[in-house]
Amino acid sequence: MTTQEQLTVENADDKEAALQQLAADLDRQDPLAHYRRRFIGTETPLSYLDGNSLGRPLQRTAEDISAFIRDGWGGRLIRGWDEEWLELPQAIGDQLGRAVLGAAPGQTIIADSTTVVLYKLIRAALAAVADPDRNELVLDTENFPTDRYLVEGIALEEGLTLRWIETDPNAGVTVDQVREAAGPRTAVVLLSHIAYRSGHLADLPGITEAVHDAGALVVWDLCHSAGSVEIGLDSADVDFAAGCTYKYLNGGPGSPAFAYVNQRHLPSLNQPIWGWMGRKDAFDMGPGYEPAAGIRGFLSGTPAIFGMLAMRGTLDLIEEASMAALREKSVKLTAFAVEVFEAWLAPLGVELASPREPAERGSHITLDHRGFTKESVASLWHEDVIPDFRAPHGIRVGLSPLSTSFAEVLHGMAAIREQLAH
Ligand SMILES: *Cc1c(COP(=O)(O)O)cnc(C)c1O
């Protein structure tokens, strides 16, 4: 080995040690660090970098669910609906509004899946606009697949035109783009608050204002922001919003979604799936559909109780810790991941396909390299390092403020570097 090579190796070792030290310091100084222990599986060396697709379960959830099976379902049987369960969609919706969404009570409800909720909200928004001259729906090319497919279907159903904003895949939709796309023909604008691929955090208040200035209504998809960034739905005067609860809210696989309807729109809310649970006096089972007053009119069928019980554990934790503290940790986590990327992966030709400015991103980043394939991610999973793959060659690294540690991020990034070296 030449002296030069020797120095390079020593520098690399120093850098390695410095990052190890930094991760340890960040974990030690992290005021939320103790929450990690409340999640199942965090005592193992596994590196979980996909809590933005499916959050880890809380220890408490195992107890809550088994108590529910034993005492609630098993003990109260059908009486449970009258005693508690029928009210859960609104009760947990209100807690979610308070803890996470910045929404006053009576505007949020737990129901269906995000896909179905978005369908109902977009149709409700179109009904609220009710102007035949406004026959355009605006969305962006980087919106989540289900959002794109839904509006294609709705456009066919309602005879509407889609106006696509071409978004930079490494960034996201801007206020200027929305101002340019929305106008006198626009009925509804549908956007994601955080881009599912790049992690770009859209300017929700600014874009909402731009949509309103154009005389249109906005529907926000909050799947990647609920539980990762502070959201002020009421203060931004958002019209409609929807999101998942199995990502940062840890409701478990397939837990029901949430819908937010601004109280301004509630008196005339007209959603398209008229079921008995959304009817006034559901158990009268009377003739003809008459919507229940308020947000309850958004329901269609029987609510999914299991997933709601699981998410309640996370909502309690968020209320205890505060969304502001979660956001602060999230920013530190993604900033640390970017720092490790700079040190280890950028020299190998990996690119950051996410905003560099922490204020412009949510709680995940995407790393891009031709060497990243489905197979390489499968082999990471085999080693208990779990990011996810986004075609054509992205690895998405998702960091959950309540359950991810800095050491876990470093361990995962080291495995990604090893993978690339092979
Ligand atoms: C995860 C996700 C969805 C998923 O919708 P489902 O109906 O739960 O499958 C929708 N939109 C966005 C932006 C997502 O990230």
Ligand as a Chemical Component Dictionary entry (heavy atoms), coordinates in Angstrom:
data_LIG
# 
_chem_comp.id                   LIG 
_chem_comp.type                 NON-POLYMER 
_chem_comp.pdbx_formal_charge   0 
_chem_comp.three_letter_code    LIG 
# 
loop_
_chem_comp_atom.comp_id 
_chem_comp_atom.atom_id 
_chem_comp_atom.alt_atom_id 
_chem_comp_atom.type_symbol 
_chem_comp_atom.charge 
_chem_comp_atom.model_Cartn_x 
_chem_comp_atom.model_Cartn_y 
_chem_comp_atom.model_Cartn_z 
_chem_comp_atom.pdbx_ordinal 
LIG C1 C1 C 0 -50.062 4.919 0.456  1  
LIG C2 C2 C 0 -50.783 5.944 -0.349 2  
LIG C3 C3 C 0 -52.088 5.710 -0.815 3  
LIG C4 C4 C 0 -52.735 4.364 -0.593 4  
LIG O1 O1 O 0 -54.116 4.310 -0.764 5  
LIG P1 P1 P 0 -54.874 2.989 -0.301 6  
LIG O2 O2 O 0 -56.251 3.171 -0.718 7  
LIG O3 O3 O 0 -54.676 2.857 1.176  8  
LIG O4 O4 O 0 -54.217 1.819 -0.979 9  
LIG C5 C5 C 0 -52.725 6.734 -1.475 10 
LIG N1 N1 N 0 -52.106 7.933 -1.711 11 
LIG C6 C6 C 0 -50.829 8.163 -1.288 12 
LIG C7 C7 C 0 -50.184 9.482 -1.544 13 
LIG C8 C8 C 0 -50.137 7.167 -0.607 14 
LIG O5 O5 O 0 -48.879 7.394 -0.216 15 
# 
loop_
_chem_comp_bond.comp_id 
_chem_comp_bond.atom_id_1 
_chem_comp_bond.atom_id_2 
_chem_comp_bond.value_order 
_chem_comp_bond.pdbx_ordinal 
LIG C1 C2 SING 1  
LIG C2 C3 SING 2  
LIG C2 C8 DOUB 3  
LIG C3 C4 SING 4  
LIG C3 C5 DOUB 5  
LIG C4 O1 SING 6  
LIG O1 P1 SING 7  
LIG P1 O2 DOUB 8  
LIG P1 O3 SING 9  
LIG P1 O4 SING 10 
LIG C5 N1 SING 11 
LIG N1 C6 DOUB 12 
LIG C6 C7 SING 13 
LIG C6 C8 SING 14 
LIG C8 O5 SING 15 
# 
